[in-house]
Amino acid sequence: MSHLTVGGRRLFHQRSGSGEPLLLIQGMSGTHLSWGEPFATDLARDFDTVAYDHRGIGRSDRVDEPFSIADLAQDAAGLLDELGWESAHVLGISMGGMVAQELALHHPERIRTLALGCTYCGGPDSVVAPQSTLQRLSAGMLSGDRELAIRTAFEVNVSAAFAAQEGAYEVFRAMAKSLPAPVPVIMLQLQAIAGHDTSARLPSLALPTLVIHGDEDQMLPVENGRLIASLIPDAQLEIFAGVGHMFWWEQPARAAELVRAHALAATPG
């Protein structure tokens, strides 16, 4: 675990496993811890994985100035440079999936395979989170009650069935409390997401692409996954029935196996 300097700021990264290189790009407010131990450990059995914290988040340097999703994609490209990786498999989820889209569009030669989870491409046919979800999140985040904020984030990011499982919230709570995301940076991330639109450019991608989405996603409804898969030529679409936004948290073994099979199918030898 260490920092790499990209664009004049330090980005924290955690590297595990061995094998084909795999860059993991987290979503809004997520850190390297947000991949969860079962999923991250499963992937590290077959891949040299790098999970990192976006600018301003986790153990990376704080930021105050606005940025775009394309700026975050340049951070990812700079991270590949600093790692000495000419190319890598890339998995991006939620906001990280938006970053992965821009990375693939600007630097397709750096991407061996692309996996996009529970994400969004913008444009007139995309579907944003319901107003009720946004209101719940905002109320929790701005309440000043850290416990309420974490509980609300958990409940809108997973399915009702998973939220009811004994011990599920406690694991999420421990992760969230260990590296809390600064609210001002979350607001900057929301601004970046609001300006994201790759919808007209996705048909130009010629990369092996896997799209995963839960059909009970309250944050970015499943219609977004279907749209992205329809726009990217020959994309593989996997819908997780009865699963919320954090599909890799609810079904880590299945999610890891899909990413593994997708990446290794495109690997020579």
FENRA-V695482 format. One record per backbone hydrogen bond with DSSP energy under -1.0 kcal/mol. NH is the residue of the N-H (numbers start at 1). CO is the residue of the C=O. If there is no record, write none. Layout:
BEGIN
nh/co
NH/CO
NH/CO
END
This chain:
BEGIN
nh/co
2/13
4/11
6/9
9/6
11/4
13/2
14/51
16/49
22/48
23/89
24/50
25/91
30/27
34/31
36/33
40/36
41/37
42/38
43/39
44/40
45/42
46/43
47/43
48/20
49/16
49/47
50/22
51/14
53/12
56/61
57/54
60/57
61/10
72/68
73/69
74/70
75/71
76/72
77/73
78/74
79/75
80/76
81/77
82/78
83/79
85/80
88/110
89/21
90/113
91/23
92/115
93/25
94/117
96/93
98/94
99/95
100/96
101/97
102/98
103/99
104/100
105/101
106/102
107/103
110/107
111/108
112/88
114/208
115/90
116/210
117/92
118/212
126/123
134/130
135/131
136/132
137/133
138/134
139/135
140/136
141/137
142/138
149/145
150/146
151/147
152/148
153/149
154/150
155/151
156/152
158/154
163/159
164/160
165/162
168/165
171/167
172/168
173/169
174/170
175/171
176/172
177/173
178/174
186/182
187/183
188/184
189/185
190/186
191/187
192/188
193/189
194/190
196/193
198/121
199/121
201/198
202/198
204/201
205/202
210/114
211/236
212/116
213/238
215/240
216/243
217/214
224/221
226/222
227/223
228/224
229/225
230/226
231/227
232/228
235/232
236/209
238/211
240/213
243/240
246/157
247/245
249/246
250/246
251/247
255/251
256/252
257/253
258/254
259/255
260/256
261/257
262/258
263/259
264/260
265/261
267/264
END
